[in-house]
Amino acid sequence: MVKAKFKVGGMDCASCALTIEKSVKQLKGVKEAKASFANGELNVDYDPRAAKPEEIRKKVEQAGYSLI
């Protein structure tokens, strides 16, 4: 498992954080996703053989936010 931290743009409330978490958790290989709107961060635990950072970025963007 890999633990990664990403800065998220456009996330400004608890509902935004929940939307991002739910979206990223849909990816195969993602064990945990925790978003903090207070810090503007997304922490993801994932299996690098099953999920890639590019896929995480794509899921966040599909939810309407960006990784910076």
mmCIF file of the N, C-alpha and C atoms, coordinates in Angstrom:
data_MODEL
# 
_entry.id   MODEL 
# 
loop_
_atom_site.group_PDB 
_atom_site.id 
_atom_site.type_symbol 
_atom_site.label_atom_id 
_atom_site.label_alt_id 
_atom_site.label_comp_id 
_atom_site.label_asym_id 
_atom_site.label_entity_id 
_atom_site.label_seq_id 
_atom_site.pdbx_PDB_ins_code 
_atom_site.Cartn_x 
_atom_site.Cartn_y 
_atom_site.Cartn_z 
_atom_site.occupancy 
_atom_site.B_iso_or_equiv 
_atom_site.pdbx_formal_charge 
_atom_site.auth_seq_id 
_atom_site.auth_comp_id 
_atom_site.auth_asym_id 
_atom_site.auth_atom_id 
_atom_site.pdbx_PDB_model_num 
ATOM 1   N N  . MET A 1 1  ? 0.842   -1.189 0.000   1.00 0.00 ? 1  MET A N  1 
ATOM 2   C CA . MET A 1 1  ? 0.000   0.000  0.000   1.00 0.00 ? 1  MET A CA 1 
ATOM 3   C C  . MET A 1 1  ? 0.883   1.246  0.000   1.00 0.00 ? 1  MET A C  1 
ATOM 4   N N  . VAL A 1 2  ? 0.395   2.230  -0.717  1.00 0.00 ? 2  VAL A N  1 
ATOM 5   C CA . VAL A 1 2  ? 1.057   3.528  -0.781  1.00 0.00 ? 2  VAL A CA 1 
ATOM 6   C C  . VAL A 1 2  ? 0.139   4.548  -0.140  1.00 0.00 ? 2  VAL A C  1 
ATOM 7   N N  . LYS A 1 3  ? 0.723   5.446  0.651   1.00 0.00 ? 3  LYS A N  1 
ATOM 8   C CA . LYS A 1 3  ? -0.029  6.554  1.235   1.00 0.00 ? 3  LYS A CA 1 
ATOM 9   C C  . LYS A 1 3  ? 0.385   7.809  0.488   1.00 0.00 ? 3  LYS A C  1 
ATOM 10  N N  . ALA A 1 4  ? -0.600  8.499  -0.090  1.00 0.00 ? 4  ALA A N  1 
ATOM 11  C CA . ALA A 1 4  ? -0.313  9.709  -0.853  1.00 0.00 ? 4  ALA A CA 1 
ATOM 12  C C  . ALA A 1 4  ? -1.177  10.854 -0.346  1.00 0.00 ? 4  ALA A C  1 
ATOM 13  N N  . LYS A 1 5  ? -0.612  12.056 -0.409  1.00 0.00 ? 5  LYS A N  1 
ATOM 14  C CA . LYS A 1 5  ? -1.325  13.262 -0.011  1.00 0.00 ? 5  LYS A CA 1 
ATOM 15  C C  . LYS A 1 5  ? -1.366  14.198 -1.211  1.00 0.00 ? 5  LYS A C  1 
ATOM 16  N N  . PHE A 1 6  ? -2.561  14.690 -1.525  1.00 0.00 ? 6  PHE A N  1 
ATOM 17  C CA . PHE A 1 6  ? -2.757  15.595 -2.649  1.00 0.00 ? 6  PHE A CA 1 
ATOM 18  C C  . PHE A 1 6  ? -3.409  16.882 -2.167  1.00 0.00 ? 6  PHE A C  1 
ATOM 19  N N  . LYS A 1 7  ? -3.045  18.001 -2.753  1.00 0.00 ? 7  LYS A N  1 
ATOM 20  C CA . LYS A 1 7  ? -3.722  19.274 -2.514  1.00 0.00 ? 7  LYS A CA 1 
ATOM 21  C C  . LYS A 1 7  ? -4.888  19.336 -3.482  1.00 0.00 ? 7  LYS A C  1 
ATOM 22  N N  . VAL A 1 8  ? -6.051  19.753 -2.985  1.00 0.00 ? 8  VAL A N  1 
ATOM 23  C CA . VAL A 1 8  ? -7.264  19.796 -3.806  1.00 0.00 ? 8  VAL A CA 1 
ATOM 24  C C  . VAL A 1 8  ? -7.723  21.237 -3.970  1.00 0.00 ? 8  VAL A C  1 
ATOM 25  N N  . GLY A 1 9  ? -8.046  21.599 -5.206  1.00 0.00 ? 9  GLY A N  1 
ATOM 26  C CA . GLY A 1 9  ? -8.572  22.927 -5.493  1.00 0.00 ? 9  GLY A CA 1 
ATOM 27  C C  . GLY A 1 9  ? -10.090 22.870 -5.618  1.00 0.00 ? 9  GLY A C  1 
ATOM 28  N N  . GLY A 1 10 ? -10.769 23.894 -5.104  1.00 0.00 ? 10 GLY A N  1 
ATOM 29  C CA . GLY A 1 10 ? -12.215 23.998 -5.242  1.00 0.00 ? 10 GLY A CA 1 
ATOM 30  C C  . GLY A 1 10 ? -13.022 23.344 -4.141  1.00 0.00 ? 10 GLY A C  1 
ATOM 31  N N  . MET A 1 11 ? -12.368 22.746 -3.184  1.00 0.00 ? 11 MET A N  1 
ATOM 32  C CA . MET A 1 11 ? -13.063 22.076 -2.080  1.00 0.00 ? 11 MET A CA 1 
ATOM 33  C C  . MET A 1 11 ? -13.187 23.073 -0.928  1.00 0.00 ? 11 MET A C  1 
ATOM 34  N N  . ASP A 1 12 ? -14.449 23.430 -0.587  1.00 0.00 ? 12 ASP A N  1 
ATOM 35  C CA . ASP A 1 12 ? -14.606 24.443 0.459   1.00 0.00 ? 12 ASP A CA 1 
ATOM 36  C C  . ASP A 1 12 ? -15.666 24.124 1.506   1.00 0.00 ? 12 ASP A C  1 
ATOM 37  N N  . CYS A 1 13 ? -16.121 22.859 1.532   1.00 0.00 ? 13 CYS A N  1 
ATOM 38  C CA . CYS A 1 13 ? -17.094 22.483 2.567   1.00 0.00 ? 13 CYS A CA 1 
ATOM 39  C C  . CYS A 1 13 ? -17.037 20.976 2.814   1.00 0.00 ? 13 CYS A C  1 
ATOM 40  N N  . ALA A 1 14 ? -17.689 20.554 3.876   1.00 0.00 ? 14 ALA A N  1 
ATOM 41  C CA . ALA A 1 14 ? -17.694 19.134 4.227   1.00 0.00 ? 14 ALA A CA 1 
ATOM 42  C C  . ALA A 1 14 ? -18.371 18.300 3.149   1.00 0.00 ? 14 ALA A C  1 
ATOM 43  N N  . SER A 1 15 ? -19.379 18.842 2.511   1.00 0.00 ? 15 SER A N  1 
ATOM 44  C CA . SER A 1 15 ? -20.065 18.127 1.436   1.00 0.00 ? 15 SER A CA 1 
ATOM 45  C C  . SER A 1 15 ? -19.123 17.893 0.249   1.00 0.00 ? 15 SER A C  1 
ATOM 46  N N  . CYS A 1 16 ? -18.296 18.890 -0.060  1.00 0.00 ? 16 CYS A N  1 
ATOM 47  C CA . CYS A 1 16 ? -17.298 18.746 -1.129  1.00 0.00 ? 16 CYS A CA 1 
ATOM 48  C C  . CYS A 1 16 ? -16.337 17.604 -0.788  1.00 0.00 ? 16 CYS A C  1 
ATOM 49  N N  . ALA A 1 17 ? -15.863 17.591 0.436   1.00 0.00 ? 17 ALA A N  1 
ATOM 50  C CA . ALA A 1 17 ? -14.913 16.566 0.872   1.00 0.00 ? 17 ALA A CA 1 
ATOM 51  C C  . ALA A 1 17 ? -15.538 15.178 0.755   1.00 0.00 ? 17 ALA A C  1 
ATOM 52  N N  . LEU A 1 18 ? -16.789 15.052 1.150   1.00 0.00 ? 18 LEU A N  1 
ATOM 53  C CA . LEU A 1 18 ? -17.487 13.768 1.084   1.00 0.00 ? 18 LEU A CA 1 
ATOM 54  C C  . LEU A 1 18 ? -17.651 13.311 -0.369  1.00 0.00 ? 18 LEU A C  1 
ATOM 55  N N  . THR A 1 19 ? -17.977 14.240 -1.246  1.00 0.00 ? 19 THR A N  1 
ATOM 56  C CA . THR A 1 19 ? -18.118 13.923 -2.668  1.00 0.00 ? 19 THR A CA 1 
ATOM 57  C C  . THR A 1 19 ? -16.813 13.380 -3.232  1.00 0.00 ? 19 THR A C  1 
ATOM 58  N N  . ILE A 1 20 ? -15.698 14.021 -2.884  1.00 0.00 ? 20 ILE A N  1 
ATOM 59  C CA . ILE A 1 20 ? -14.388 13.589 -3.369  1.00 0.00 ? 20 ILE A CA 1 
ATOM 60  C C  . ILE A 1 20 ? -14.047 12.208 -2.808  1.00 0.00 ? 20 ILE A C  1 
ATOM 61  N N  . GLU A 1 21 ? -14.263 12.010 -1.528  1.00 0.00 ? 21 GLU A N  1 
ATOM 62  C CA . GLU A 1 21 ? -13.979 10.705 -0.904  1.00 0.00 ? 21 GLU A CA 1 
ATOM 63  C C  . GLU A 1 21 ? -14.751 9.589  -1.593  1.00 0.00 ? 21 GLU A C  1 
ATOM 64  N N  . LYS A 1 22 ? -16.052 9.778  -1.777  1.00 0.00 ? 22 LYS A N  1 
ATOM 65  C CA . LYS A 1 22 ? -16.877 8.754  -2.401  1.00 0.00 ? 22 LYS A CA 1 
ATOM 66  C C  . LYS A 1 22 ? -16.399 8.446  -3.818  1.00 0.00 ? 22 LYS A C  1 
ATOM 67  N N  . SER A 1 23 ? -16.045 9.476  -4.544  1.00 0.00 ? 23 SER A N  1 
ATOM 68  C CA . SER A 1 23 ? -15.595 9.300  -5.928  1.00 0.00 ? 23 SER A CA 1 
ATOM 69  C C  . SER A 1 23 ? -14.296 8.506  -5.996  1.00 0.00 ? 23 SER A C  1 
ATOM 70  N N  . VAL A 1 24 ? -13.319 8.874  -5.186  1.00 0.00 ? 24 VAL A N  1 
ATOM 71  C CA . VAL A 1 24 ? -12.011 8.210  -5.213  1.00 0.00 ? 24 VAL A CA 1 
ATOM 72  C C  . VAL A 1 24 ? -12.109 6.780  -4.691  1.00 0.00 ? 24 VAL A C  1 
ATOM 73  N N  . LYS A 1 25 ? -12.967 6.541  -3.717  1.00 0.00 ? 25 LYS A N  1 
ATOM 74  C CA . LYS A 1 25 ? -13.124 5.192  -3.165  1.00 0.00 ? 25 LYS A CA 1 
ATOM 75  C C  . LYS A 1 25 ? -13.682 4.201  -4.186  1.00 0.00 ? 25 LYS A C  1 
ATOM 76  N N  . GLN A 1 26 ? -14.272 4.689  -5.264  1.00 0.00 ? 26 GLN A N  1 
ATOM 77  C CA . GLN A 1 26 ? -14.800 3.819  -6.314  1.00 0.00 ? 26 GLN A CA 1 
ATOM 78  C C  . GLN A 1 26 ? -13.691 3.148  -7.110  1.00 0.00 ? 26 GLN A C  1 
ATOM 79  N N  . LEU A 1 27 ? -12.494 3.709  -7.076  1.00 0.00 ? 27 LEU A N  1 
ATOM 80  C CA . LEU A 1 27 ? -11.385 3.151  -7.847  1.00 0.00 ? 27 LEU A CA 1 
ATOM 81  C C  . LEU A 1 27 ? -10.924 1.822  -7.266  1.00 0.00 ? 27 LEU A C  1 
ATOM 82  N N  . LYS A 1 28 ? -10.705 0.881  -8.157  1.00 0.00 ? 28 LYS A N  1 
ATOM 83  C CA . LYS A 1 28 ? -10.158 -0.410 -7.742  1.00 0.00 ? 28 LYS A CA 1 
ATOM 84  C C  . LYS A 1 28 ? -8.755  -0.180 -7.187  1.00 0.00 ? 28 LYS A C  1 
ATOM 85  N N  . GLY A 1 29 ? -8.461  -0.771 -6.046  1.00 0.00 ? 29 GLY A N  1 
ATOM 86  C CA . GLY A 1 29 ? -7.146  -0.638 -5.429  1.00 0.00 ? 29 GLY A CA 1 
ATOM 87  C C  . GLY A 1 29 ? -7.062  0.443  -4.369  1.00 0.00 ? 29 GLY A C  1 
ATOM 88  N N  . VAL A 1 30 ? -8.096  1.277  -4.255  1.00 0.00 ? 30 VAL A N  1 
ATOM 89  C CA . VAL A 1 30 ? -8.096  2.319  -3.217  1.00 0.00 ? 30 VAL A CA 1 
ATOM 90  C C  . VAL A 1 30 ? -8.686  1.730  -1.944  1.00 0.00 ? 30 VAL A C  1 
ATOM 91  N N  . LYS A 1 31 ? -7.859  1.725  -0.897  1.00 0.00 ? 31 LYS A N  1 
ATOM 92  C CA . LYS A 1 31 ? -8.303  1.183  0.390   1.00 0.00 ? 31 LYS A CA 1 
ATOM 93  C C  . LYS A 1 31 ? -9.030  2.251  1.197   1.00 0.00 ? 31 LYS A C  1 
ATOM 94  N N  . GLU A 1 32 ? -8.485  3.462  1.208   1.00 0.00 ? 32 GLU A N  1 
ATOM 95  C CA . GLU A 1 32 ? -9.045  4.555  2.005   1.00 0.00 ? 32 GLU A CA 1 
ATOM 96  C C  . GLU A 1 32 ? -8.819  5.880  1.305   1.00 0.00 ? 32 GLU A C  1 
ATOM 97  N N  . ALA A 1 33 ? -9.785  6.771  1.422   1.00 0.00 ? 33 ALA A N  1 
ATOM 98  C CA . ALA A 1 33 ? -9.666  8.136  0.901   1.00 0.00 ? 33 ALA A CA 1 
ATOM 99  C C  . ALA A 1 33 ? -10.297 9.058  1.928   1.00 0.00 ? 33 ALA A C  1 
ATOM 100 N N  . LYS A 1 34 ? -9.529  10.019 2.410   1.00 0.00 ? 34 LYS A N  1 
ATOM 101 C CA . LYS A 1 34 ? -10.024 10.977 3.394   1.00 0.00 ? 34 LYS A CA 1 
ATOM 102 C C  . LYS A 1 34 ? -9.702  12.381 2.891   1.00 0.00 ? 34 LYS A C  1 
ATOM 103 N N  . ALA A 1 35 ? -10.736 13.176 2.716   1.00 0.00 ? 35 ALA A N  1 
ATOM 104 C CA . ALA A 1 35 ? -10.556 14.555 2.267   1.00 0.00 ? 35 ALA A CA 1 
ATOM 105 C C  . ALA A 1 35 ? -10.842 15.500 3.425   1.00 0.00 ? 35 ALA A C  1 
ATOM 106 N N  . SER A 1 36 ? -10.046 16.540 3.524   1.00 0.00 ? 36 SER A N  1 
ATOM 107 C CA . SER A 1 36 ? -10.229 17.567 4.561   1.00 0.00 ? 36 SER A CA 1 
ATOM 108 C C  . SER A 1 36 ? -10.382 18.912 3.884   1.00 0.00 ? 36 SER A C  1 
ATOM 109 N N  . PHE A 1 37 ? -11.595 19.476 3.969   1.00 0.00 ? 37 PHE A N  1 
ATOM 110 C CA . PHE A 1 37 ? -11.785 20.780 3.349   1.00 0.00 ? 37 PHE A CA 1 
ATOM 111 C C  . PHE A 1 37 ? -11.044 21.869 4.126   1.00 0.00 ? 37 PHE A C  1 
ATOM 112 N N  . ALA A 1 38 ? -10.852 21.674 5.417   1.00 0.00 ? 38 ALA A N  1 
ATOM 113 C CA . ALA A 1 38 ? -10.138 22.656 6.232   1.00 0.00 ? 38 ALA A CA 1 
ATOM 114 C C  . ALA A 1 38 ? -8.678  22.800 5.787   1.00 0.00 ? 38 ALA A C  1 
ATOM 115 N N  . ASN A 1 39 ? -8.064  21.663 5.418   1.00 0.00 ? 39 ASN A N  1 
ATOM 116 C CA . ASN A 1 39 ? -6.669  21.672 4.974   1.00 0.00 ? 39 ASN A CA 1 
ATOM 117 C C  . ASN A 1 39 ? -6.539  21.714 3.462   1.00 0.00 ? 39 ASN A C  1 
ATOM 118 N N  . GLY A 1 40 ? -7.640  21.448 2.757   1.00 0.00 ? 40 GLY A N  1 
ATOM 119 C CA . GLY A 1 40 ? -7.603  21.392 1.302   1.00 0.00 ? 40 GLY A CA 1 
ATOM 120 C C  . GLY A 1 40 ? -6.781  20.213 0.803   1.00 0.00 ? 40 GLY A C  1 
ATOM 121 N N  . GLU A 1 41 ? -6.851  19.099 1.543   1.00 0.00 ? 41 GLU A N  1 
ATOM 122 C CA . GLU A 1 41 ? -6.030  17.933 1.209   1.00 0.00 ? 41 GLU A CA 1 
ATOM 123 C C  . GLU A 1 41 ? -6.864  16.669 1.056   1.00 0.00 ? 41 GLU A C  1 
ATOM 124 N N  . LEU A 1 42 ? -6.319  15.756 0.273   1.00 0.00 ? 42 LEU A N  1 
ATOM 125 C CA . LEU A 1 42 ? -6.887  14.432 0.089   1.00 0.00 ? 42 LEU A CA 1 
ATOM 126 C C  . LEU A 1 42 ? -5.798  13.423 0.400   1.00 0.00 ? 42 LEU A C  1 
ATOM 127 N N  . ASN A 1 43 ? -6.051  12.539 1.357   1.00 0.00 ? 43 ASN A N  1 
ATOM 128 C CA . ASN A 1 43 ? -5.122  11.463 1.704   1.00 0.00 ? 43 ASN A CA 1 
ATOM 129 C C  . ASN A 1 43 ? -5.699  10.154 1.192   1.00 0.00 ? 43 ASN A C  1 
ATOM 130 N N  . VAL A 1 44 ? -4.882  9.432  0.427   1.00 0.00 ? 44 VAL A N  1 
ATOM 131 C CA . VAL A 1 44 ? -5.348  8.196  -0.187  1.00 0.00 ? 44 VAL A CA 1 
ATOM 132 C C  . VAL A 1 44 ? -4.375  7.066  0.110   1.00 0.00 ? 44 VAL A C  1 
ATOM 133 N N  . ASP A 1 45 ? -4.908  5.941  0.561   1.00 0.00 ? 45 ASP A N  1 
ATOM 134 C CA . ASP A 1 45 ? -4.138  4.703  0.714   1.00 0.00 ? 45 ASP A CA 1 
ATOM 135 C C  . ASP A 1 45 ? -4.561  3.807  -0.445  1.00 0.00 ? 45 ASP A C  1 
ATOM 136 N N  . TYR A 1 46 ? -3.595  3.421  -1.280  1.00 0.00 ? 46 TYR A N  1 
ATOM 137 C CA . TYR A 1 46 ? -3.948  2.620  -2.448  1.00 0.00 ? 46 TYR A CA 1 
ATOM 138 C C  . TYR A 1 46 ? -2.851  1.637  -2.818  1.00 0.00 ? 46 TYR A C  1 
ATOM 139 N N  . ASP A 1 47 ? -3.258  0.622  -3.564  1.00 0.00 ? 47 ASP A N  1 
ATOM 140 C CA . ASP A 1 47 ? -2.344  -0.386 -4.078  1.00 0.00 ? 47 ASP A CA 1 
ATOM 141 C C  . ASP A 1 47 ? -1.838  0.116  -5.432  1.00 0.00 ? 47 ASP A C  1 
ATOM 142 N N  . PRO A 1 48 ? -0.545  0.409  -5.551  1.00 0.00 ? 48 PRO A N  1 
ATOM 143 C CA . PRO A 1 48 ? -0.023  0.970  -6.798  1.00 0.00 ? 48 PRO A CA 1 
ATOM 144 C C  . PRO A 1 48 ? -0.080  0.013  -7.986  1.00 0.00 ? 48 PRO A C  1 
ATOM 145 N N  . ARG A 1 49 ? -0.335  -1.258 -7.712  1.00 0.00 ? 49 ARG A N  1 
ATOM 146 C CA . ARG A 1 49 ? -0.497  -2.213 -8.811  1.00 0.00 ? 49 ARG A CA 1 
ATOM 147 C C  . ARG A 1 49 ? -1.893  -2.133 -9.409  1.00 0.00 ? 49 ARG A C  1 
ATOM 148 N N  . ALA A 1 50 ? -2.845  -1.586 -8.650  1.00 0.00 ? 50 ALA A N  1 
ATOM 149 C CA . ALA A 1 50 ? -4.236  -1.529 -9.111  1.00 0.00 ? 50 ALA A CA 1 
ATOM 150 C C  . ALA A 1 50 ? -4.717  -0.113 -9.413  1.00 0.00 ? 50 ALA A C  1 
ATOM 151 N N  . ALA A 1 51 ? -4.145  0.883  -8.760  1.00 0.00 ? 51 ALA A N  1 
ATOM 152 C CA . ALA A 1 51 ? -4.559  2.275  -8.952  1.00 0.00 ? 51 ALA A CA 1 
ATOM 153 C C  . ALA A 1 51 ? -3.328  3.149  -9.168  1.00 0.00 ? 51 ALA A C  1 
ATOM 154 N N  . LYS A 1 52 ? -3.496  4.166  -9.961  1.00 0.00 ? 52 LYS A N  1 
ATOM 155 C CA . LYS A 1 52 ? -2.400  5.092  -10.284 1.00 0.00 ? 52 LYS A CA 1 
ATOM 156 C C  . LYS A 1 52 ? -2.808  6.518  -9.900  1.00 0.00 ? 52 LYS A C  1 
ATOM 157 N N  . PRO A 1 53 ? -1.835  7.372  -9.580  1.00 0.00 ? 53 PRO A N  1 
ATOM 158 C CA . PRO A 1 53 ? -2.156  8.768  -9.257  1.00 0.00 ? 53 PRO A CA 1 
ATOM 159 C C  . PRO A 1 53 ? -2.946  9.466  -10.366 1.00 0.00 ? 53 PRO A C  1 
ATOM 160 N N  . GLU A 1 54 ? -2.682  9.114  -11.619 1.00 0.00 ? 54 GLU A N  1 
ATOM 161 C CA . GLU A 1 54 ? -3.410  9.730  -12.736 1.00 0.00 ? 54 GLU A CA 1 
ATOM 162 C C  . GLU A 1 54 ? -4.897  9.380  -12.668 1.00 0.00 ? 54 GLU A C  1 
ATOM 163 N N  . GLU A 1 55 ? -5.199  8.156  -12.241 1.00 0.00 ? 55 GLU A N  1 
ATOM 164 C CA . GLU A 1 55 ? -6.598  7.732  -12.113 1.00 0.00 ? 55 GLU A CA 1 
ATOM 165 C C  . GLU A 1 55 ? -7.281  8.473  -10.966 1.00 0.00 ? 55 GLU A C  1 
ATOM 166 N N  . ILE A 1 56 ? -6.541  8.690  -9.893  1.00 0.00 ? 56 ILE A N  1 
ATOM 167 C CA . ILE A 1 56 ? -7.079  9.441  -8.753  1.00 0.00 ? 56 ILE A CA 1 
ATOM 168 C C  . ILE A 1 56 ? -7.381  10.865 -9.203  1.00 0.00 ? 56 ILE A C  1 
ATOM 169 N N  . ARG A 1 57 ? -6.456  11.475 -9.930  1.00 0.00 ? 57 ARG A N  1 
ATOM 170 C CA . ARG A 1 57 ? -6.655  12.834 -10.448 1.00 0.00 ? 57 ARG A CA 1 
ATOM 171 C C  . ARG A 1 57 ? -7.907  12.893 -11.330 1.00 0.00 ? 57 ARG A C  1 
ATOM 172 N N  . LYS A 1 58 ? -8.062  11.923 -12.187 1.00 0.00 ? 58 LYS A N  1 
ATOM 173 C CA . LYS A 1 58 ? -9.204  11.895 -13.102 1.00 0.00 ? 58 LYS A CA 1 
ATOM 174 C C  . LYS A 1 58 ? -10.517 11.819 -12.332 1.00 0.00 ? 58 LYS A C  1 
ATOM 175 N N  . LYS A 1 59 ? -10.573 10.967 -11.299 1.00 0.00 ? 59 LYS A N  1 
ATOM 176 C CA . LYS A 1 59 ? -11.786 10.835 -10.487 1.00 0.00 ? 59 LYS A CA 1 
ATOM 177 C C  . LYS A 1 59 ? -12.120 12.146 -9.775  1.00 0.00 ? 59 LYS A C  1 
ATOM 178 N N  . VAL A 1 60 ? -11.100 12.813 -9.240  1.00 0.00 ? 60 VAL A N  1 
ATOM 179 C CA . VAL A 1 60 ? -11.311 14.093 -8.559  1.00 0.00 ? 60 VAL A CA 1 
ATOM 180 C C  . VAL A 1 60 ? -11.844 15.126 -9.559  1.00 0.00 ? 60 VAL A C  1 
ATOM 181 N N  . GLU A 1 61 ? -11.267 15.160 -10.747 1.00 0.00 ? 61 GLU A N  1 
ATOM 182 C CA . GLU A 1 61 ? -11.703 16.109 -11.771 1.00 0.00 ? 61 GLU A CA 1 
ATOM 183 C C  . GLU A 1 61 ? -13.122 15.806 -12.235 1.00 0.00 ? 61 GLU A C  1 
ATOM 184 N N  . GLN A 1 62 ? -13.479 14.528 -12.345 1.00 0.00 ? 62 GLN A N  1 
ATOM 185 C CA . GLN A 1 62 ? -14.834 14.148 -12.735 1.00 0.00 ? 62 GLN A CA 1 
ATOM 186 C C  . GLN A 1 62 ? -15.852 14.590 -11.688 1.00 0.00 ? 62 GLN A C  1 
ATOM 187 N N  . ALA A 1 63 ? -15.407 14.682 -10.443 1.00 0.00 ? 63 ALA A N  1 
ATOM 188 C CA . ALA A 1 63 ? -16.283 15.136 -9.354  1.00 0.00 ? 63 ALA A CA 1 
ATOM 189 C C  . ALA A 1 63 ? -16.405 16.664 -9.333  1.00 0.00 ? 63 ALA A C  1 
ATOM 190 N N  . GLY A 1 64 ? -15.613 17.354 -10.167 1.00 0.00 ? 64 GLY A N  1 
ATOM 191 C CA . GLY A 1 64 ? -15.708 18.814 -10.261 1.00 0.00 ? 64 GLY A CA 1 
ATOM 192 C C  . GLY A 1 64 ? -14.645 19.584 -9.514  1.00 0.00 ? 64 GLY A C  1 
ATOM 193 N N  . TYR A 1 65 ? -13.563 18.921 -9.114  1.00 0.00 ? 65 TYR A N  1 
ATOM 194 C CA . TYR A 1 65 ? -12.495 19.562 -8.358  1.00 0.00 ? 65 TYR A CA 1 
ATOM 195 C C  . TYR A 1 65 ? -11.171 19.329 -9.082  1.00 0.00 ? 65 TYR A C  1 
ATOM 196 N N  . SER A 1 66 ? -10.086 19.838 -8.523  1.00 0.00 ? 66 SER A N  1 
ATOM 197 C CA . SER A 1 66 ? -8.787  19.653 -9.178  1.00 0.00 ? 66 SER A CA 1 
ATOM 198 C C  . SER A 1 66 ? -7.720  19.319 -8.146  1.00 0.00 ? 66 SER A C  1 
ATOM 199 N N  . LEU A 1 67 ? -6.706  18.608 -8.596  1.00 0.00 ? 67 LEU A N  1 
ATOM 200 C CA . LEU A 1 67 ? -5.533  18.361 -7.761  1.00 0.00 ? 67 LEU A CA 1 
ATOM 201 C C  . LEU A 1 67 ? -4.482  19.381 -8.172  1.00 0.00 ? 67 LEU A C  1 
ATOM 202 N N  . ILE A 1 68 ? -3.881  20.033 -7.175  1.00 0.00 ? 68 ILE A N  1 
ATOM 203 C CA . ILE A 1 68 ? -2.876  21.063 -7.463  1.00 0.00 ? 68 ILE A CA 1 
ATOM 204 C C  . ILE A 1 68 ? -1.539  20.707 -6.836  1.00 0.00 ? 68 ILE A C  1 
# 
